[in-house]
Amino acid sequence: MNVQDADHYPQLTLLTVKGWQDYELLDSGNGKKLERFGVYRLVRPEAEAIWQPSLPEREWKLAHAVFHPSQEEMGGHWEVMRDLPSRWVMEYEGLRFYVQTTASRHVGVFPEQASQWDWLMGQIRSCGRPLRVLNLFGYTGLATLAAARAGAQVTHVDASPKVVGWARDNQGLSGLGGAKIRWIVDDALKFVRREYRRGVFYDGLILDPPKFGRGPKGEVWEFYKLIPELLEACAQILSPEPQFVWMTAYSVKASSLTLYNAVLEKMKRWRGTIAAGEVVLAEKSAGRLLAMSIFASWSAAR
């Protein structure tokens, strides 16, 4: 492709969500973000926020807890400034889930991914047939629950028994105890390869691989080293008529074009639509958009 082919370049998208009642990005700046989770305010590090905050300092001092990072990439500790329960319940469009401060800066929900949940539910509800969906690196299960709520049969895979237990708690909170969900604690790549040997195929794939992680038996996950192998293995377990693929990446030094090209390569044998871009949060204070992750998606042609 040369410069004359520019009309055929992918049109990158900014994805944000407007359906939140229980969450707000109140402000950001000086390498931090001020967020409201339910009725509680939290301050967390945010390297992208290189500008000045819009709200006065007194608003930031109303935070219930502040995460102080250490020299390690995800290390640090929470300083509780006001009364804060050990965990509390939030809701998005009928999905109910627990939120809590953890040993890392994460709290059990990535609010920007609500746009992903909306997209998944739309794909599943509009296809007109039952779907089998695989969610890899499923964390606390909100994408899994969104897919199940829309009517899919979902296999949820994560390497952490603790977060899979958290996800199952969220299933009960959401009133989805009867949903067809298979909860698996396993290394993602090993699981996908076993599914291929067993002849198990999926109509939809959800992937949210971390930059670095460890499997339940100490398996090391490194994004750039293993993502090509994982995508190749995932392509082998797609059904003859796949409906969708959604892939997100967080905290990696990559462009959304990286995901776009990787997904396009694996899905080129099927007719469909591919999109890519950034997943963002919109500030309440100044209306600035804060980039949170990159994504690529593929959906079958209608």
ZIBEL-V199737 format. One record per residue. N is the residue number from 1. RES is the residue in one small letter. OMEGA is omega in degrees with one decimal (999 if undefined). NEAR is the number of other ideal C-beta (glycine too) atoms within 10 Angstrom. D_CENTER is the distance of its C-alpha to the mean C-alpha in whole Angstrom. Layout:
n=<N/N>
res=<RES/RES>
omega=<OMEGA/OMEGA>
near=<NEAR/NEAR>
d_center=<D_CENTER/D_CENTER>
//
This chain:
n=<1/2/3/4/5/6/7/8/9/10/11/12/13/14/15/16/17/18/19/20/21/22/23/24/25/26/27/28/29/30/31/32/33/34/35/36/37/38/39/40/41/42/43/44/45/46/47/48/49/50/51/52/53/54/55/56/57/58/59/60/61/62/63/64/65/66/67/68/69/70/71/72/73/74/75/76/77/78/79/80/81/82/83/84/85/86/87/88/89/90/91/92/93/94/95/96/97/98/99/100/101/102/103/104/105/106/107/108/109/110/111/112/113/114/115/116/117/118/119/120/121/122/123/124/125/126/127/128/129/130/131/132/133/134/135/136/137/138/139/140/141/142/143/144/145/146/147/148/149/150/151/152/153/154/155/156/157/158/159/160/161/162/163/164/165/166/167/168/169/170/171/172/173/174/175/176/177/178/179/180/181/182/183/184/185/186/187/188/189/190/191/192/193/194/195/196/197/198/199/200/201/202/203/204/205/206/207/208/209/210/211/212/213/214/215/216/217/218/219/220/221/222/223/224/225/226/227/228/229/230/231/232/233/234/235/236/237/238/239/240/241/242/243/244/245/246/247/248/249/250/251/252/253/254/255/256/257/258/259/260/261/262/263/264/265/266/267/268/269/270/271/272/273/274/275/276/277/278/279/280/281/282/283/284/285/286/287/288/289/290/291/292/293/294/295/296/297/298/299/300/301/302>
res=<m/n/v/q/d/a/d/h/y/p/q/l/t/l/l/t/v/k/g/w/q/d/y/e/l/l/d/s/g/n/g/k/k/l/e/r/f/g/v/y/r/l/v/r/p/e/a/e/a/i/w/q/p/s/l/p/e/r/e/w/k/l/a/h/a/v/f/h/p/s/q/e/e/m/g/g/h/w/e/v/m/r/d/l/p/s/r/w/v/m/e/y/e/g/l/r/f/y/v/q/t/t/a/s/r/h/v/g/v/f/p/e/q/a/s/q/w/d/w/l/m/g/q/i/r/s/c/g/r/p/l/r/v/l/n/l/f/g/y/t/g/l/a/t/l/a/a/a/r/a/g/a/q/v/t/h/v/d/a/s/p/k/v/v/g/w/a/r/d/n/q/g/l/s/g/l/g/g/a/k/i/r/w/i/v/d/d/a/l/k/f/v/r/r/e/y/r/r/g/v/f/y/d/g/l/i/l/d/p/p/k/f/g/r/g/p/k/g/e/v/w/e/f/y/k/l/i/p/e/l/l/e/a/c/a/q/i/l/s/p/e/p/q/f/v/w/m/t/a/y/s/v/k/a/s/s/l/t/l/y/n/a/v/l/e/k/m/k/r/w/r/g/t/i/a/a/g/e/v/v/l/a/e/k/s/a/g/r/l/l/a/m/s/i/f/a/s/w/s/a/a/r>
omega=<178.4/-175.6/-179.7/-178.9/-172.3/178.8/-177.7/176.4/177.3/175.1/-176.2/-170.0/169.1/-179.2/172.6/-175.0/-177.8/-173.9/-176.7/167.2/-175.0/-178.2/170.8/164.6/-172.9/-177.1/175.3/178.5/-179.2/177.4/-179.2/172.0/178.5/-173.4/172.8/174.4/-171.7/178.7/-174.4/178.5/178.2/173.7/-179.9/177.4/175.1/-174.5/-178.0/-173.3/-175.1/-179.6/178.2/176.0/177.2/-178.4/176.9/-175.7/-178.3/177.4/178.4/-179.0/175.9/-178.8/176.8/179.2/179.6/175.6/178.8/-178.3/174.1/179.2/177.3/-171.5/-178.8/-176.8/178.3/-179.7/176.8/170.1/-179.3/-175.2/-178.8/-180.0/-177.9/179.5/179.7/170.3/-179.0/-172.5/172.3/-177.8/172.0/174.9/177.6/174.0/179.8/-172.6/179.0/174.6/177.8/172.5/-177.4/179.8/174.7/179.1/-175.8/-173.7/176.4/176.3/170.6/-170.5/-179.7/-177.8/175.1/176.3/175.2/-179.5/178.1/-178.9/-179.9/-179.0/176.9/178.4/-175.1/-177.2/-174.4/-173.0/174.6/177.8/177.8/-178.9/169.4/-174.3/176.6/177.1/-179.6/-174.2/-166.7/175.8/-174.1/162.0/-174.9/173.9/176.6/-178.2/176.7/179.7/179.6/179.6/178.7/175.0/-178.8/168.9/-167.0/168.5/-175.5/-177.6/171.8/-176.5/-174.7/175.3/-177.9/-177.3/174.4/174.4/176.2/179.1/179.4/173.1/178.3/176.2/178.9/178.8/-176.2/-179.9/-177.7/-179.2/179.8/-178.9/-179.3/-179.8/174.6/-177.3/-174.9/170.1/-174.7/170.0/-172.2/-176.2/178.7/-180.0/-178.5/179.3/177.0/177.5/178.0/179.2/179.2/-179.2/179.6/-175.9/-175.2/178.0/-179.4/-179.9/173.4/-179.0/176.4/-173.5/176.6/174.2/-179.5/177.7/178.0/177.1/-176.8/178.5/177.2/178.5/-178.4/175.3/173.2/-169.7/-173.0/-178.5/-169.1/-176.9/176.0/178.5/-179.1/-179.7/177.2/178.7/179.5/178.7/-178.4/-179.1/173.5/178.5/178.0/179.3/-179.2/-179.0/-177.1/168.9/175.4/179.8/178.4/175.3/-174.5/175.1/173.9/179.2/-177.1/173.9/173.3/175.5/176.2/178.8/179.4/-177.6/-179.2/179.6/179.4/-179.6/-176.1/-174.0/-173.1/179.3/179.9/176.1/-179.7/-178.3/-179.8/178.3/178.6/178.5/-179.1/173.6/-170.1/170.8/177.8/178.1/171.4/-172.1/-173.3/179.7/177.6/176.3/-179.4/-179.4/-176.9/-179.0/175.1/-178.3/166.1/179.6/174.5/175.7/-174.9/176.0/-179.8/999>
near=<7/5/5/7/8/8/5/7/9/15/7/15/15/12/21/15/20/8/11/17/10/18/20/18/23/21/22/26/20/12/13/20/22/27/22/18/21/14/9/19/22/22/24/22/15/21/9/12/20/10/13/9/20/17/17/9/7/7/15/18/12/13/23/19/18/19/20/13/17/9/6/8/11/15/12/17/13/20/11/11/15/11/7/17/12/7/15/15/13/22/15/23/14/11/24/17/23/18/21/14/23/15/10/16/19/16/24/22/21/20/22/25/26/24/19/23/22/17/20/25/20/13/22/24/13/11/20/7/9/11/22/18/27/28/31/22/21/28/22/27/29/24/28/31/29/28/29/25/21/19/15/28/16/28/21/28/23/28/24/18/11/11/19/22/13/21/26/16/16/22/23/10/17/21/13/20/10/8/17/14/23/12/18/16/17/18/21/25/19/16/20/26/16/14/19/15/8/9/7/14/15/24/23/25/25/26/23/21/22/17/16/14/17/13/18/14/9/8/15/11/20/12/18/11/10/16/21/12/12/21/21/12/19/23/18/12/22/20/13/7/10/22/24/24/25/25/25/24/23/17/14/17/9/15/13/22/16/17/25/22/14/19/25/16/12/19/23/11/9/15/9/18/12/17/19/24/20/19/24/20/24/16/21/15/16/14/8/16/13/18/16/23/20/22/27/26/25/23/21/18/7/9>
d_center=<32/34/34/36/33/31/30/28/26/22/21/18/16/15/13/13/13/17/16/16/19/18/16/17/17/21/22/21/23/25/22/20/18/20/18/19/17/19/23/22/21/20/20/18/18/17/19/18/20/23/25/27/26/27/28/31/31/32/29/27/29/28/25/25/23/23/21/23/22/24/25/23/19/17/20/22/23/23/26/26/29/29/29/25/25/23/20/20/19/17/16/15/17/18/15/16/15/16/15/17/18/17/19/16/15/12/13/11/8/6/9/8/5/8/10/7/9/12/12/12/14/17/17/18/20/22/22/25/25/23/20/19/15/14/10/10/9/8/8/10/10/9/7/11/13/12/13/16/17/18/20/18/19/16/16/13/13/13/15/16/18/18/14/15/18/16/14/17/18/16/17/20/20/18/22/20/22/24/21/21/18/19/17/18/18/18/18/15/18/21/20/19/22/24/23/24/28/28/27/24/22/19/19/15/13/9/8/6/9/10/13/15/15/18/18/20/24/23/21/20/17/17/15/18/20/19/16/19/20/17/17/21/20/18/20/23/21/21/23/26/24/21/19/16/13/10/8/6/8/8/12/14/17/16/17/15/18/17/14/16/19/18/17/20/22/21/21/24/26/25/25/22/21/18/16/14/14/12/10/12/13/17/19/22/24/25/23/21/18/16/13/10/9/10/9/12/13/16/18/21/24/26>
//
